[in-house]
Amino acid sequence: MRLSSPTGRNAVSHARGVALIIVLLVVFALTVTAATFAYQMRVETRLATTTRSEAELEWLGRSGVEYAKWILSLQQQVPGEQTYNSLNQFWAGGPGSLMTAENPFEGISLANVPVGEGRFTVRIVDEERKFNINRANPQLLELALDLVGADAGDSSIIANSVLDWIDRDDFPKIGGGVESDYYLGLDPPYLAKNGPVDDITELMKIKGVTPQLFYGGSYSVSGFRGGGAGFGSGAALGASGSGLVGVFCAISTGQLNINTAPEPVLALALGGNRSLAQEIIKVRAGPDGQDGTPDDEPARNQGEIARLLGPAGGGASGGQLNTSWSTISSHFLVQVSAEFGATRRRYLALIRRGGQTPRDFQTLVFRRE
């Protein structure tokens, strides 16, 4: 009989154990490799999907802007409404013309407009409902600052700082204005623009203009601040709050549309008289007292502006601050909420009416919010 050597059996067992470990390591390595590959494929798939979604969403945003232009061009085709823009018209979210036979908006919506696999919702707000900050004089700026809650002793300082930011020179105005030497001492430093404001949120880079003053709300002076928020915020869209964003815009004709201007803007135009501003809104809102409803009675042409001004007087060119009144708007902010699958984005555009035909609109700004 041949007996197995214990040493031989141990060697065989050891070899099998090593082989098993090697096999397990190989299996583990292959599993890790497969998992890594699967994860990378998943990431790449998501990136590809996201890239496609972003592209689709941007085109939905741009489509929404073109849709807004089309809506505004249709507004020009409504009989009897070519000479004015008002809050009860379709573009502004109002009911539009109730004359079905002559209503070009029948069956059209501003919300959930389908385009391919996506959809968008459009909101349109005119810029001529506010004062143009680039055309503001010291009296207007100080009164506006008083109305939005700035301390009386600071209004002239902030107003001069705004004017210094806009003017072309680099010499501070007497009365508290500042130029680049002030802003270069901030962290981070920057230069005074010495040019027109392009985006109304730019005001928050100016000495003394705090977020409370800009957006509205409680305001207390605890030392002037210079930096503030940067450009690009879409929060100014249609804002009608108690801050500077509710009364000023950056780009417009400079005329004030008496049919769309909110109460704070009307009050500012009338030297701070809120009672007269409320009376204008009461007259233009019609019997139900609500703007943007079928019974509104807006001024349909320059000759009817005096009817809305009433006790305020001043006719079609007056107002206590020599306001240039109008009944029509030429610049519009368009906010597009785009949806593609589960992804949503918002885009903001500024468009301008121009040219000889109702369809002639220019896109001045388009950006993602």
Helices and strands as residue ranges (DSSP letters): H 6-75, G 90-92, G 100-102, E 113-115, E 118-126, E 131-132, G 133-135, H 138-147, H 152-166, H 180-183, G 200-205, H 211-215, G 234-236, G 244-246, E 248-249, E 256-257, H 263-269, H 274-285, G 302-304, H 305-309, G 310-312, G 315-317, E 325-326, E 331-340, E 343-353, E 361-368
